[in-house]
Amino acid sequence: MYYSAIGLLAALILLVENLDILAFGNKEFMTPSWTVYRRFLIAILVYYLTDIHLINFSTCTVFGLFYPHRAR
């Protein structure tokens, strides 16, 4: 469970630190280099979010934040 909390904290820090870059309405960051960096940040954010809600399809159990609430 602590592992998921760290991932959630990392995702929140990424959003807070890079909110101006991730906001699509800002004309200052519309150059091609910033677009590539924005896509990189979105990929990292998607990784964090999938890491928080990691699902094991073979046993149909949900790890991460839902691990303590699993069916026994």
Backbone atoms as SQL, in Angstrom:
CREATE TABLE atoms (id INTEGER PRIMARY KEY, chain TEXT, resi INTEGER, resn TEXT, atom TEXT, x REAL, y REAL, z REAL);
INSERT INTO atoms VALUES
  (1, 'A', 1, 'MET', 'N', 0.822, -1.193, 0.000),
  (2, 'A', 1, 'MET', 'CA', 0.000, 0.000, 0.000),
  (3, 'A', 1, 'MET', 'C', 0.868, 1.261, 0.000),
  (4, 'A', 2, 'TYR', 'N', 1.996, 1.226, 0.705),
  (5, 'A', 2, 'TYR', 'CA', 2.862, 2.397, 0.736),
  (6, 'A', 2, 'TYR', 'C', 3.451, 2.684, -0.641),
  (7, 'A', 3, 'TYR', 'N', 3.687, 1.627, -1.401),
  (8, 'A', 3, 'TYR', 'CA', 4.211, 1.794, -2.746),
  (9, 'A', 3, 'TYR', 'C', 3.244, 2.610, -3.594),
  (10, 'A', 4, 'SER', 'N', 1.959, 2.362, -3.474),
  (11, 'A', 4, 'SER', 'CA', 0.956, 3.117, -4.220),
  (12, 'A', 4, 'SER', 'C', 0.866, 4.554, -3.736),
  (13, 'A', 5, 'ALA', 'N', 1.051, 4.759, -2.453),
  (14, 'A', 5, 'ALA', 'CA', 1.013, 6.121, -1.922),
  (15, 'A', 5, 'ALA', 'C', 2.175, 6.946, -2.482),
  (16, 'A', 6, 'ILE', 'N', 3.325, 6.318, -2.650),
  (17, 'A', 6, 'ILE', 'CA', 4.470, 7.020, -3.221),
  (18, 'A', 6, 'ILE', 'C', 4.199, 7.368, -4.676),
  (19, 'A', 7, 'GLY', 'N', 3.578, 6.448, -5.427),
  (20, 'A', 7, 'GLY', 'CA', 3.219, 6.730, -6.814),
  (21, 'A', 7, 'GLY', 'C', 2.212, 7.854, -6.918),
  (22, 'A', 8, 'LEU', 'N', 1.246, 7.878, -6.020),
  (23, 'A', 8, 'LEU', 'CA', 0.258, 8.954, -6.006),
  (24, 'A', 8, 'LEU', 'C', 0.912, 10.288, -5.672),
  (25, 'A', 9, 'LEU', 'N', 1.815, 10.279, -4.726),
  (26, 'A', 9, 'LEU', 'CA', 2.541, 11.500, -4.372),
  (27, 'A', 9, 'LEU', 'C', 3.398, 11.985, -5.541),
  (28, 'A', 10, 'ALA', 'N', 4.054, 11.061, -6.244),
  (29, 'A', 10, 'ALA', 'CA', 4.870, 11.429, -7.399),
  (30, 'A', 10, 'ALA', 'C', 4.013, 12.021, -8.511),
  (31, 'A', 11, 'ALA', 'N', 2.813, 11.467, -8.732),
  (32, 'A', 11, 'ALA', 'CA', 1.910, 12.002, -9.753),
  (33, 'A', 11, 'ALA', 'C', 1.440, 13.406, -9.376),
  (34, 'A', 12, 'LEU', 'N', 1.146, 13.621, -8.109),
  (35, 'A', 12, 'LEU', 'CA', 0.720, 14.956, -7.667),
  (36, 'A', 12, 'LEU', 'C', 1.856, 15.971, -7.816),
  (37, 'A', 13, 'ILE', 'N', 3.071, 15.578, -7.474),
  (38, 'A', 13, 'ILE', 'CA', 4.212, 16.486, -7.627),
  (39, 'A', 13, 'ILE', 'C', 4.438, 16.811, -9.095),
  (40, 'A', 14, 'LEU', 'N', 4.312, 15.798, -9.965),
  (41, 'A', 14, 'LEU', 'CA', 4.475, 16.038, -11.397),
  (42, 'A', 14, 'LEU', 'C', 3.438, 17.043, -11.893),
  (43, 'A', 15, 'LEU', 'N', 2.206, 16.905, -11.440),
  (44, 'A', 15, 'LEU', 'CA', 1.161, 17.832, -11.879),
  (45, 'A', 15, 'LEU', 'C', 1.391, 19.242, -11.359),
  (46, 'A', 16, 'VAL', 'N', 1.797, 19.365, -10.113),
  (47, 'A', 16, 'VAL', 'CA', 2.003, 20.691, -9.530),
  (48, 'A', 16, 'VAL', 'C', 3.195, 21.395, -10.180),
  (49, 'A', 17, 'GLU', 'N', 4.279, 20.672, -10.352),
  (50, 'A', 17, 'GLU', 'CA', 5.493, 21.278, -10.904),
  (51, 'A', 17, 'GLU', 'C', 5.368, 21.625, -12.384),
  (52, 'A', 18, 'ASN', 'N', 4.560, 20.886, -13.134),
  (53, 'A', 18, 'ASN', 'CA', 4.501, 21.066, -14.579),
  (54, 'A', 18, 'ASN', 'C', 3.124, 21.473, -15.074),
  (55, 'A', 19, 'LEU', 'N', 2.322, 22.073, -14.227),
  (56, 'A', 19, 'LEU', 'CA', 0.967, 22.440, -14.612),
  (57, 'A', 19, 'LEU', 'C', 0.955, 23.466, -15.739),
  (58, 'A', 20, 'ASP', 'N', 1.896, 24.384, -15.735),
  (59, 'A', 20, 'ASP', 'CA', 1.946, 25.379, -16.804),
  (60, 'A', 20, 'ASP', 'C', 2.303, 24.759, -18.153),
  (61, 'A', 21, 'ILE', 'N', 3.103, 23.714, -18.141),
  (62, 'A', 21, 'ILE', 'CA', 3.471, 23.032, -19.384),
  (63, 'A', 21, 'ILE', 'C', 2.341, 22.124, -19.858),
  (64, 'A', 22, 'LEU', 'N', 1.664, 21.474, -18.915),
  (65, 'A', 22, 'LEU', 'CA', 0.589, 20.549, -19.279),
  (66, 'A', 22, 'LEU', 'C', -0.693, 21.262, -19.689),
  (67, 'A', 23, 'ALA', 'N', -0.849, 22.519, -19.299),
  (68, 'A', 23, 'ALA', 'CA', -2.035, 23.280, -19.699),
  (69, 'A', 23, 'ALA', 'C', -1.915, 23.620, -21.182),
  (70, 'A', 24, 'PHE', 'N', -2.897, 23.215, -21.957),
  (71, 'A', 24, 'PHE', 'CA', -2.819, 23.374, -23.408),
  (72, 'A', 24, 'PHE', 'C', -3.177, 24.783, -23.882),
  (73, 'A', 25, 'GLY', 'N', -3.671, 25.639, -23.014),
  (74, 'A', 25, 'GLY', 'CA', -4.049, 26.980, -23.426),
  (75, 'A', 25, 'GLY', 'C', -2.904, 27.976, -23.425),
  (76, 'A', 26, 'ASN', 'N', -1.755, 27.597, -22.910),
  (77, 'A', 26, 'ASN', 'CA', -0.619, 28.500, -22.806),
  (78, 'A', 26, 'ASN', 'C', 0.139, 28.553, -24.137),
  (79, 'A', 27, 'LYS', 'N', 0.156, 29.707, -24.776),
  (80, 'A', 27, 'LYS', 'CA', 0.788, 29.873, -26.096),
  (81, 'A', 27, 'LYS', 'C', 2.316, 29.815, -26.022),
  (82, 'A', 28, 'GLU', 'N', 2.871, 30.090, -24.854),
  (83, 'A', 28, 'GLU', 'CA', 4.321, 30.099, -24.699),
  (84, 'A', 28, 'GLU', 'C', 4.928, 28.705, -24.897),
  (85, 'A', 29, 'PHE', 'N', 4.162, 27.667, -24.575),
  (86, 'A', 29, 'PHE', 'CA', 4.666, 26.303, -24.651),
  (87, 'A', 29, 'PHE', 'C', 4.109, 25.545, -25.854),
  (88, 'A', 30, 'MET', 'N', 3.827, 26.234, -26.950),
  (89, 'A', 30, 'MET', 'CA', 3.289, 25.594, -28.145),
  (90, 'A', 30, 'MET', 'C', 4.348, 25.279, -29.199),
  (91, 'A', 31, 'THR', 'N', 5.612, 25.432, -28.872),
  (92, 'A', 31, 'THR', 'CA', 6.673, 25.103, -29.825),
  (93, 'A', 31, 'THR', 'C', 6.832, 23.581, -29.893),
  (94, 'A', 32, 'PRO', 'N', 7.430, 23.070, -30.977),
  (95, 'A', 32, 'PRO', 'CA', 7.572, 21.614, -31.109),
  (96, 'A', 32, 'PRO', 'C', 8.362, 20.951, -29.975),
  (97, 'A', 33, 'SER', 'N', 9.367, 21.616, -29.457),
  (98, 'A', 33, 'SER', 'CA', 10.153, 21.015, -28.375),
  (99, 'A', 33, 'SER', 'C', 9.322, 20.886, -27.096),
  (100, 'A', 34, 'TRP', 'N', 8.507, 21.893, -26.802),
  (101, 'A', 34, 'TRP', 'CA', 7.644, 21.804, -25.622),
  (102, 'A', 34, 'TRP', 'C', 6.542, 20.771, -25.821),
  (103, 'A', 35, 'THR', 'N', 6.103, 20.580, -27.052),
  (104, 'A', 35, 'THR', 'CA', 5.088, 19.568, -27.337),
  (105, 'A', 35, 'THR', 'C', 5.639, 18.165, -27.062),
  (106, 'A', 36, 'VAL', 'N', 6.878, 17.931, -27.455),
  (107, 'A', 36, 'VAL', 'CA', 7.510, 16.635, -27.175),
  (108, 'A', 36, 'VAL', 'C', 7.663, 16.436, -25.671),
  (109, 'A', 37, 'TYR', 'N', 8.083, 17.475, -24.971),
  (110, 'A', 37, 'TYR', 'CA', 8.232, 17.385, -23.518),
  (111, 'A', 37, 'TYR', 'C', 6.882, 17.167, -22.840),
  (112, 'A', 38, 'ARG', 'N', 5.819, 17.812, -23.341),
  (113, 'A', 38, 'ARG', 'CA', 4.468, 17.616, -22.794),
  (114, 'A', 38, 'ARG', 'C', 4.030, 16.164, -22.971),
  (115, 'A', 39, 'ARG', 'N', 4.301, 15.587, -24.134),
  (116, 'A', 39, 'ARG', 'CA', 3.959, 14.179, -24.368),
  (117, 'A', 39, 'ARG', 'C', 4.746, 13.263, -23.427),
  (118, 'A', 40, 'PHE', 'N', 6.002, 13.606, -23.173),
  (119, 'A', 40, 'PHE', 'CA', 6.814, 12.843, -22.232),
  (120, 'A', 40, 'PHE', 'C', 6.211, 12.900, -20.832),
  (121, 'A', 41, 'LEU', 'N', 5.799, 14.085, -20.403),
  (122, 'A', 41, 'LEU', 'CA', 5.182, 14.222, -19.077),
  (123, 'A', 41, 'LEU', 'C', 3.872, 13.454, -18.986),
  (124, 'A', 42, 'ILE', 'N', 3.085, 13.474, -20.052),
  (125, 'A', 42, 'ILE', 'CA', 1.829, 12.725, -20.058),
  (126, 'A', 42, 'ILE', 'C', 2.109, 11.224, -19.983),
  (127, 'A', 43, 'ALA', 'N', 3.151, 10.766, -20.665),
  (128, 'A', 43, 'ALA', 'CA', 3.513, 9.345, -20.602),
  (129, 'A', 43, 'ALA', 'C', 3.936, 8.943, -19.190),
  (130, 'A', 44, 'ILE', 'N', 4.686, 9.807, -18.528),
  (131, 'A', 44, 'ILE', 'CA', 5.077, 9.525, -17.147),
  (132, 'A', 44, 'ILE', 'C', 3.848, 9.505, -16.242),
  (133, 'A', 45, 'LEU', 'N', 2.932, 10.435, -16.441),
  (134, 'A', 45, 'LEU', 'CA', 1.716, 10.481, -15.631),
  (135, 'A', 45, 'LEU', 'C', 0.861, 9.235, -15.845),
  (136, 'A', 46, 'VAL', 'N', 0.753, 8.782, -17.075),
  (137, 'A', 46, 'VAL', 'CA', 0.007, 7.551, -17.356),
  (138, 'A', 46, 'VAL', 'C', 0.676, 6.364, -16.677),
  (139, 'A', 47, 'TYR', 'N', 1.994, 6.319, -16.692),
  (140, 'A', 47, 'TYR', 'CA', 2.709, 5.248, -15.997),
  (141, 'A', 47, 'TYR', 'C', 2.395, 5.273, -14.502),
  (142, 'A', 48, 'TYR', 'N', 2.459, 6.445, -13.890),
  (143, 'A', 48, 'TYR', 'CA', 2.162, 6.540, -12.461),
  (144, 'A', 48, 'TYR', 'C', 0.738, 6.074, -12.172),
  (145, 'A', 49, 'LEU', 'N', -0.210, 6.480, -12.988),
  (146, 'A', 49, 'LEU', 'CA', -1.600, 6.110, -12.740),
  (147, 'A', 49, 'LEU', 'C', -1.840, 4.617, -12.938),
  (148, 'A', 50, 'THR', 'N', -1.191, 4.013, -13.923),
  (149, 'A', 50, 'THR', 'CA', -1.348, 2.571, -14.086),
  (150, 'A', 50, 'THR', 'C', -0.586, 1.807, -13.024),
  (151, 'A', 51, 'ASP', 'N', 0.471, 2.391, -12.510),
  (152, 'A', 51, 'ASP', 'CA', 1.229, 1.742, -11.442),
  (153, 'A', 51, 'ASP', 'C', 0.444, 1.763, -10.139),
  (154, 'A', 52, 'ILE', 'N', -0.343, 2.799, -9.925),
  (155, 'A', 52, 'ILE', 'CA', -1.160, 2.884, -8.721),
  (156, 'A', 52, 'ILE', 'C', -2.266, 1.838, -8.759),
  (157, 'A', 53, 'HIS', 'N', -2.877, 1.626, -9.907),
  (158, 'A', 53, 'HIS', 'CA', -3.994, 0.691, -10.043),
  (159, 'A', 53, 'HIS', 'C', -3.582, -0.519, -10.872),
  (160, 'A', 54, 'LEU', 'N', -2.525, -1.189, -10.461),
  (161, 'A', 54, 'LEU', 'CA', -2.037, -2.348, -11.184),
  (162, 'A', 54, 'LEU', 'C', -2.992, -3.518, -10.988),
  (163, 'A', 55, 'ILE', 'N', -3.477, -4.094, -12.074),
  (164, 'A', 55, 'ILE', 'CA', -4.428, -5.203, -12.014),
  (165, 'A', 55, 'ILE', 'C', -3.755, -6.466, -12.515),
  (166, 'A', 56, 'ASN', 'N', -3.865, -7.525, -11.749),
  (167, 'A', 56, 'ASN', 'CA', -3.353, -8.819, -12.162),
  (168, 'A', 56, 'ASN', 'C', -4.522, -9.599, -12.756),
  (169, 'A', 57, 'PHE', 'N', -4.581, -9.705, -14.076),
  (170, 'A', 57, 'PHE', 'CA', -5.719, -10.313, -14.738),
  (171, 'A', 57, 'PHE', 'C', -5.771, -11.827, -14.559),
  (172, 'A', 58, 'SER', 'N', -4.639, -12.465, -14.267),
  (173, 'A', 58, 'SER', 'CA', -4.642, -13.918, -14.141),
  (174, 'A', 58, 'SER', 'C', -5.355, -14.375, -12.874),
  (175, 'A', 59, 'THR', 'N', -5.270, -13.589, -11.809),
  (176, 'A', 59, 'THR', 'CA', -5.941, -13.973, -10.567),
  (177, 'A', 59, 'THR', 'C', -7.098, -13.045, -10.224),
  (178, 'A', 60, 'CYS', 'N', -7.353, -12.064, -11.073),
  (179, 'A', 60, 'CYS', 'CA', -8.439, -11.100, -10.878),
  (180, 'A', 60, 'CYS', 'C', -8.351, -10.383, -9.535),
  (181, 'A', 61, 'THR', 'N', -7.147, -10.058, -9.108),
  (182, 'A', 61, 'THR', 'CA', -6.970, -9.287, -7.885),
  (183, 'A', 61, 'THR', 'C', -6.448, -7.914, -8.243),
  (184, 'A', 62, 'VAL', 'N', -6.768, -6.972, -7.443),
  (185, 'A', 62, 'VAL', 'CA', -6.332, -5.599, -7.673),
  (186, 'A', 62, 'VAL', 'C', -5.312, -5.258, -6.600),
  (187, 'A', 63, 'PHE', 'N', -4.126, -4.839, -7.048),
  (188, 'A', 63, 'PHE', 'CA', -3.069, -4.460, -6.126),
  (189, 'A', 63, 'PHE', 'C', -3.038, -2.945, -5.995),
  (190, 'A', 64, 'GLY', 'N', -2.121, -2.472, -5.240),
  (191, 'A', 64, 'GLY', 'CA', -1.971, -1.029, -5.086),
  (192, 'A', 64, 'GLY', 'C', -2.845, -0.511, -3.969),
  (193, 'A', 65, 'LEU', 'N', -3.593, 0.528, -4.244),
  (194, 'A', 65, 'LEU', 'CA', -4.417, 1.148, -3.213),
  (195, 'A', 65, 'LEU', 'C', -5.532, 0.230, -2.732),
  (196, 'A', 66, 'PHE', 'N', -5.958, -0.699, -3.590),
  (197, 'A', 66, 'PHE', 'CA', -7.067, -1.570, -3.229),
  (198, 'A', 66, 'PHE', 'C', -6.610, -2.889, -2.616),
  (199, 'A', 67, 'TYR', 'N', -5.317, -3.083, -2.436),
  (200, 'A', 67, 'TYR', 'CA', -4.800, -4.350, -1.938),
  (201, 'A', 67, 'TYR', 'C', -5.343, -4.722, -0.565),
  (202, 'A', 68, 'PRO', 'N', -5.431, -3.810, 0.406),
  (203, 'A', 68, 'PRO', 'CA', -5.969, -4.202, 1.718),
  (204, 'A', 68, 'PRO', 'C', -7.445, -4.591, 1.675),
  (205, 'A', 69, 'HIS', 'N', -8.167, -4.193, 0.652),
  (206, 'A', 69, 'HIS', 'CA', -9.599, -4.464, 0.571),
  (207, 'A', 69, 'HIS', 'C', -9.925, -5.642, -0.329),
  (208, 'A', 70, 'ARG', 'N', -8.940, -6.472, -0.635),
  (209, 'A', 70, 'ARG', 'CA', -9.151, -7.588, -1.542),
  (210, 'A', 70, 'ARG', 'C', -10.020, -8.659, -0.895),
  (211, 'A', 71, 'ALA', 'N', -10.665, -9.473, -1.726),
  (212, 'A', 71, 'ALA', 'CA', -11.487, -10.574, -1.228),
  (213, 'A', 71, 'ALA', 'C', -10.578, -11.685, -0.734),
  (214, 'A', 72, 'ARG', 'N', -10.937, -12.251, 0.369),
  (215, 'A', 72, 'ARG', 'CA', -10.095, -13.312, 0.943),
  (216, 'A', 72, 'ARG', 'C', -10.768, -14.628, 0.843);
